[in-house]
Amino acid sequence: MLDLSPLELEALALSLRVALWSVLTSLPVGLLVAWVLARREFFGKSALNAIVHLPLVLPPVVVGYLLLVLLGREGPLGRLLYDLFGVGLPFTWEGAALAAAVMAFPLMVRAMRLSLESVDRRLEAAARTLGAGPAGVFLTITLPLMAPGIVVGALLGFARSLGEFGATITFAANIPGETRTLPLALYTLTQTPGGEGAALRLTALSVALSLAALAASEYTARRLRARIGV
């Protein structure tokens, strides 16, 4: 069993909290964006799709810098948030969760969009002919049928958030107990004399957590597909 020090346990707990909040806050937005991209045709759809997937191709440091420019104390959105609500996101664990959410967002949207596109729209049409409204059709037909994609997207987003480094260190810095997640703690240990043992422990822990998230994603999606007969 890994013998983690208090600082390593602190980094693990912070990583899990950041990843969890990253998924919880971005999942509803991701579901809405996936639905818009899958079911609507409009001017600028290609541009929206490109923006959503931009974090996949941009260097994470660039994403973190853009967040800092927009949400920093002197940024247009950051100044507004601070003046109206007294909220400052840079260099906080909430900022780390935001950076992780932005980097994980494309994976979540893609998984949910593919699942939504596979839903048989004839079933939705049949429900409408029986008197169900748009909300009722979505909640009783569409949402259950695309549930495997939602679960896969959430778990992939969680795994991606656990491993986020570049955007986090740029936007939220590397503050012990506040923003130092597992990847940042591992980076710190590689720069610390005598930190090789702890770095190996955190590497093994990171690999185990990522594999567990991927295995859970595959297993849960398979069970859901079997249950709904897809």
Residue, then its C-alpha position, 0 to 999 in steps of 0.5 A: m500500500l502506498d505510504l503517502s505523507p500528509l502533503e501527498l494526501e493533501a494533494l490527492a484530496l485537493s485533486l479529487r475535489v477539483a476534478l469533482w467540481s470541474v465535472l459537476t459545474s461543466l456537465p449541465v453546460g456540456l449537455l446543453v452544448a452537445w444538444v445544440l450541436a447535435r440537434r440545431e442548424f444555425f449560422g456560426k455552428s462550425a465556429l461554435n464547434a471549433i471553439v468548444h474543441l479548441p482546448l484539445v489542440l491548444p497548448p494548455v499553458v495558452v488556455g491558462y493564460l487566456l483564462l488569466v487575461l479574461l478572469g484576472r483582477e484586471g480582465p474584463l470578466g474578472r473585474l466584473l466578477y470582483d466588483l459585483f460579487g467580490v469573487g476572484l478566481p485566479f490562484t484559488w482552488e476554484g480557479a483550478a477547477l475552472a481550468a480543469a473544466v475548460m480542458a475537460f469540456p471538449l471530451m465531455v461534449r464529444a461523448m454526449r454529442l455522439s450518444l445523442e446523435s445515436v438516439d432514434r428520433r422516431l422514438e421521440a416523434a412517437a412520444r410527441t404524437l402521444g401528447a408528450g411535450p418537448a421537456g417530457v420527450f427529453l426527460t423520458i426518451t432522449l435523456p435515458l437513451m443518451a445516458p451512456g454518453i453522459v456517464v462516459g463524458a463525465l468520467l472522461g472529464f473527471a480523469r482529464s481533470l485529475g491530470e490537468f497541469g498546464a492550464t492550472i499552473t498558469f491560471a491558479a499557480n502552484i500554491p500548497g494546500e490551495t491549488r497544488t493538485l497531484p500533477l503540480a505536486l509531482y512536478t514540485l517533487t521532481q524539482t526537489p532533492g530527495g523527492e524521487g520516492a514521493a514522485l514515484r508514489l504520486t506517479a503510481l497513484s495518478v496512473a491507478l486513478s486514471l485507469a480506475a476512471l477509464a475502467a468505470s467509464e467503460y463498465t458503466a456505459r456497457r451496463l447502461r447500454a445493456r439495460i436500455g437495449v442499445 
